Amino acid sequence: MSITVKTFARLADAAGALSSDRGARFLGGGTLIMRAVNEADPTIETIVRSTDPSLQHLSVSSGRIELGAGVTMGAILAERELGFLHPVARAVGGPAVREAATVGGNLFAPSPYGDFATALLALDATVTLAGGFGQRELLLEELLSRRERGAALVASVAFKRPADDSFRFTKVTRVHPKGIAVLSIAAQLPLASGRVTGARIAYGAMGQTPVRAKAAERALEGRTLDAAGIAAATAVAADGTSPADDAIASAWWRREILPVYLRRLLLGTA
């Protein structure tokens, strides 16, 4: 199998090449695409890469965080101001993988992977897509809902910095510390006068892509984060999910344990 590699200095040019070639795939950290290449995936005919420095951009302010699509899990772990994301980055493979795995690539990781994308969904992230004629922004949730995402070239993601202690993440795995997810849960839980207001909860490995737990979010609204307050949320924890049977866990098992781990996360004991 012969594969052509094309390298572009500008992200816009890489986006143009990607959109004009159905057999082209973008190479970021390589943790996904190189596995496919090594397995002789016949759909990959061209590898597109870019040296545009914007891909490595990382900006942290008091109100907003921007991450270039090429920022690695290792770079996130090295940034003290992103401490709330360190448990998420550490959940992505081992040390060698984290030095290669990128923010943008994780958005396209198939279930049961995609732990970082799950966290970004809970953080209400927006995605900037690069194109040959410029860039446009859309909600990550919209990108994840698309049937075809392969032609999209993510330039960066951005989100509001969560209030102190409002973001939580947990991952259930059979192999610690770097196993594949049985499921993962990320939640942003803003409080006003001790009650939840505007909760966002996302699940990984509970669908083809990370999904919002909208029923649980609605059930939490206006409640306190104690056992009584979260009972309504755990009762509807699995609503709207469609987990798969795979070598890691059955769909039945994922649905069974989801309320248990959601309860622990909401209580702060996960």
GINOR-V134542 format. One record per helix or strand of 3 or more residues. SS is the DSSP state (H for helix, E for strand). FROM is the first residue (numbers start at 0). TO is the last residue. If there is no record, write none. Layout:
ss | from | to
SS | FROM | TO
SS | FROM | TO
This chain:
ss | from | to
E | 3 | 7
H | 10 | 18
E | 23 | 25
H | 32 | 37
E | 45 | 49
H | 52 | 55
E | 57 | 59
E | 63 | 67
H | 72 | 76
H | 79 | 89
H | 94 | 97
H | 102 | 105
H | 114 | 121
E | 125 | 130
E | 133 | 138
H | 139 | 144
E | 152 | 159
E | 166 | 172
E | 180 | 187
E | 199 | 203
H | 213 | 219
H | 226 | 234
H | 250 | 266
